[in-house]
Amino acid sequence: MTSVDFVDAIALAKHRQNFEETEHTRAYREMLAAVRGFQNAVVQANPSPEQLEQMTTSLQQMQAMLEAQALPEVERWYGRGGGRDGKLQLVTPQLIFEEVEDDRIHAHTTAGEFYIGMNGAMHGGIVATIFDALLGRMAAGTQGRVCRTAYLTTEYKAITPLNQRLDLVAKVESVERRKRFVTGQLWHGDTLCATADALFIEMLPGQQ
Ligand SMILES: CCCCC/C=C\C/C=C\C/C=C\C/C=C\CCCC(=O)SCCNC(=O)CCNC(=O)[C@H](O)C(C)(C)COP(=O)(O)OP(=O)(O)OC[C@H]1O[C@@H](n2cnc3c(N)ncnc32)[C@H](O)[C@@H]1OP(=O)(O)O
């Protein structure tokens, strides 16, 4: 199965916005949380040869089980959901959305060891990915506008720590036709760790 079976971004996004939280999808969210826990553990340990053999066999078995059930993107739960706990995804630490208004968002997150760059600091690419997700959510607004990132500039002002609460603020600075200029800040307590400014373009029908 490929991820490109459905090329109209607006139609795909609108279809995927209809997502019912059920006991089954809550179990899926819990499984993703377990994957995050696993990712954090796997980067911290040097397992013994026996443990490695056991792990590799188990992982290969789980991979084969999932590959036998692969679905086209339009049908997958991955990347869907929303609300306070954010989307069902693994590319960033889980973002918790506290206040979502049409021109301002306040969220927070805590990144585990998996997202390490070096010497206790978060990897810079992850900081930028957090901003892409946060500012993309800001551009979507309360109406779920379908937008893509045209540019995203990140400035790193202080190291972003792992395993600590980080506060995220996003704002819409201006809107011109399909263009939304948005900014973001990532704080650790009173320390401003990183800032971003980005342009998001609202998609036209038929665009991928
Ligand atoms: C399905 C996709 C959407 C996903 C979101 C889905 C649902 C929304 C619901 C909730 C959202 C929640 C969370 C969102 C989470 C993450 C969001 C991540 C989004 C991404 O991570 S997405 C991947 C990275 N992203 C790309 O893969 C884009 C590649 N690219 C293109 O697909 C085209 O490039 C496009 C479509 C951007 C524009 O193309 P186009 O043909 O439609 O428009 P055009 O070029 O005419 O530009 C129109 C006006 O923008 C100006 N303009 C354009 N680019 C500029 C630039 N760089 N600098 C300065 N100005 C620029 C022009 O100068 C003109 O300005 P003017 O109107 O003044 O003339």
The ligand as an SDF file (V2000), in Angstrom:
LIG
                    3D

 69 71  0  0  0  0  0  0  0  0999 V2000
   -3.1240   17.5210    3.3930 C   0  0  0  0  0  0  0  0  0  0  0  0
   -2.1540   18.6140    3.6390 C   0  0  0  0  0  0  0  0  0  0  0  0
   -2.5370   19.5660    4.7100 C   0  0  0  0  0  0  0  0  0  0  0  0
   -2.2620   18.9540    6.0520 C   0  0  0  0  0  0  0  0  0  0  0  0
   -3.1700   19.6330    7.0970 C   0  0  0  0  0  0  0  0  0  0  0  0
   -4.4900   18.9430    7.1160 C   0  0  0  0  0  0  0  0  0  0  0  0
   -5.5780   19.3480    7.7880 C   0  0  0  0  0  0  0  0  0  0  0  0
   -5.7250   20.5710    8.5620 C   0  0  0  0  0  0  0  0  0  0  0  0
   -6.2850   20.2690    9.8820 C   0  0  0  0  0  0  0  0  0  0  0  0
   -5.5380   20.3840   10.9720 C   0  0  0  0  0  0  0  0  0  0  0  0
   -4.1330   20.7980   10.8710 C   0  0  0  0  0  0  0  0  0  0  0  0
   -3.4380   20.4080   12.0750 C   0  0  0  0  0  0  0  0  0  0  0  0
   -2.1270   20.2550   12.0960 C   0  0  0  0  0  0  0  0  0  0  0  0
   -1.2780   20.5040   10.8890 C   0  0  0  0  0  0  0  0  0  0  0  0
   -0.0120   19.8220   11.0970 C   0  0  0  0  0  0  0  0  0  0  0  0
    1.0000   19.9250   10.2950 C   0  0  0  0  0  0  0  0  0  0  0  0
    1.0130   20.8070    9.0950 C   0  0  0  0  0  0  0  0  0  0  0  0
    2.2240   20.4420    8.3070 C   0  0  0  0  0  0  0  0  0  0  0  0
    2.0780   20.9760    6.9250 C   0  0  0  0  0  0  0  0  0  0  0  0
    3.2200   20.5810    6.1000 C   0  0  0  0  0  0  0  0  0  0  0  0
    4.2930   20.3250    6.5740 O   0  0  0  0  0  0  0  0  0  0  0  0
    3.0220   20.4900    4.4310 S   0  0  0  0  0  0  0  0  0  0  0  0
    4.5680   19.7670    3.8970 C   0  0  0  0  0  0  0  0  0  0  0  0
    5.6400   20.7860    3.5730 C   0  0  0  0  0  0  0  0  0  0  0  0
    5.2020   21.7020    2.5690 N   0  0  0  0  0  0  0  0  0  0  0  0
    5.1110   21.3760    1.2750 C   0  0  0  0  0  0  0  0  0  0  0  0
    5.3540   20.2610    0.8690 O   0  0  0  0  0  0  0  0  0  0  0  0
    4.6540   22.4930    0.3490 C   0  0  0  0  0  0  0  0  0  0  0  0
    5.2860   22.3900   -1.0420 C   0  0  0  0  0  0  0  0  0  0  0  0
    4.8800   23.5340   -1.8220 N   0  0  0  0  0  0  0  0  0  0  0  0
    3.6910   23.5770   -2.4500 C   0  0  0  0  0  0  0  0  0  0  0  0
    2.9520   22.5940   -2.5170 O   0  0  0  0  0  0  0  0  0  0  0  0
    3.3180   24.8950   -3.0750 C   0  0  0  0  0  0  0  0  0  0  0  0
    4.4440   25.7160   -3.2400 O   0  0  0  0  0  0  0  0  0  0  0  0
    2.2340   25.6510   -2.2310 C   0  0  0  0  0  0  0  0  0  0  0  0
    0.9430   24.8280   -2.2030 C   0  0  0  0  0  0  0  0  0  0  0  0
    2.7320   25.9230   -0.7980 C   0  0  0  0  0  0  0  0  0  0  0  0
    1.9320   27.0110   -2.8950 C   0  0  0  0  0  0  0  0  0  0  0  0
    1.7620   26.7790   -4.2860 O   0  0  0  0  0  0  0  0  0  0  0  0
    0.5210   27.4240   -5.0820 P   0  0  0  0  0  0  0  0  0  0  0  0
    0.7660   27.1750   -6.5230 O   0  0  0  0  0  0  0  0  0  0  0  0
   -0.7520   26.9330   -4.4960 O   0  0  0  0  0  0  0  0  0  0  0  0
    0.5950   28.9270   -4.7420 O   0  0  0  0  0  0  0  0  0  0  0  0
    1.5840   30.0660   -5.2800 P   0  0  0  0  0  0  0  0  0  0  0  0
    2.9360   29.5380   -5.5960 O   0  0  0  0  0  0  0  0  0  0  0  0
    0.8530   30.8300   -6.3490 O   0  0  0  0  0  0  0  0  0  0  0  0
    1.7400   30.9750   -3.9790 O   0  0  0  0  0  0  0  0  0  0  0  0
    0.6070   31.6270   -3.3970 C   0  0  0  0  0  0  0  0  0  0  0  0
    1.1400   32.9030   -2.7520 C   0  0  0  0  0  0  0  0  0  0  0  0
    2.1380   32.5370   -1.7890 O   0  0  0  0  0  0  0  0  0  0  0  0
    3.4070   33.1070   -2.1120 C   0  0  0  0  0  0  0  0  0  0  0  0
    4.4580   32.1330   -1.7790 N   0  0  0  0  0  0  0  0  0  0  0  0
    4.4790   30.8160   -2.0610 C   0  0  0  0  0  0  0  0  0  0  0  0
    5.5790   30.2380   -1.5690 N   0  0  0  0  0  0  0  0  0  0  0  0
    6.2690   31.2100   -0.9380 C   0  0  0  0  0  0  0  0  0  0  0  0
    7.4820   31.2470   -0.2350 C   0  0  0  0  0  0  0  0  0  0  0  0
    8.2130   30.1520   -0.0280 N   0  0  0  0  0  0  0  0  0  0  0  0
    7.8890   32.4200    0.2890 N   0  0  0  0  0  0  0  0  0  0  0  0
    7.1520   33.5500    0.1340 C   0  0  0  0  0  0  0  0  0  0  0  0
    5.9700   33.5790   -0.5330 N   0  0  0  0  0  0  0  0  0  0  0  0
    5.5570   32.4420   -1.0690 C   0  0  0  0  0  0  0  0  0  0  0  0
    3.3260   33.3940   -3.6010 C   0  0  0  0  0  0  0  0  0  0  0  0
    4.2200   34.4220   -3.9730 O   0  0  0  0  0  0  0  0  0  0  0  0
    1.8770   33.8100   -3.7350 C   0  0  0  0  0  0  0  0  0  0  0  0
    1.7470   35.1250   -3.2260 O   0  0  0  0  0  0  0  0  0  0  0  0
    0.7080   36.1760   -3.8280 P   0  0  0  0  0  0  0  0  0  0  0  0
   -0.6850   35.6370   -3.5930 O   0  0  0  0  0  0  0  0  0  0  0  0
    0.9580   37.4390   -3.0770 O   0  0  0  0  0  0  0  0  0  0  0  0
    1.0300   36.2600   -5.2920 O   0  0  0  0  0  0  0  0  0  0  0  0
  1  2  1  0
  2  3  1  0
  3  4  1  0
  4  5  1  0
  5  6  1  0
  6  7  2  0
  7  8  1  0
  8  9  1  0
  9 10  2  0
 10 11  1  0
 11 12  1  0
 12 13  2  0
 13 14  1  0
 14 15  1  0
 15 16  2  0
 16 17  1  0
 17 18  1  0
 18 19  1  0
 19 20  1  0
 20 21  2  0
 20 22  1  0
 22 23  1  0
 23 24  1  0
 24 25  1  0
 25 26  1  0
 26 27  2  0
 26 28  1  0
 28 29  1  0
 29 30  1  0
 30 31  1  0
 31 32  2  0
 31 33  1  0
 33 34  1  0
 33 35  1  0
 35 36  1  0
 35 37  1  0
 35 38  1  0
 38 39  1  0
 39 40  1  0
 40 41  2  0
 40 42  1  0
 40 43  1  0
 43 44  1  0
 44 45  2  0
 44 46  1  0
 44 47  1  0
 47 48  1  0
 48 49  1  0
 49 50  1  0
 49 64  1  0
 50 51  1  0
 51 52  1  0
 51 62  1  0
 52 53  1  0
 52 61  1  0
 53 54  2  0
 54 55  1  0
 55 56  1  0
 55 61  2  0
 56 57  1  0
 56 58  2  0
 58 59  1  0
 59 60  2  0
 60 61  1  0
 62 63  1  0
 62 64  1  0
 64 65  1  0
 65 66  1  0
 66 67  2  0
 66 68  1  0
 66 69  1  0
M  END
$$$$
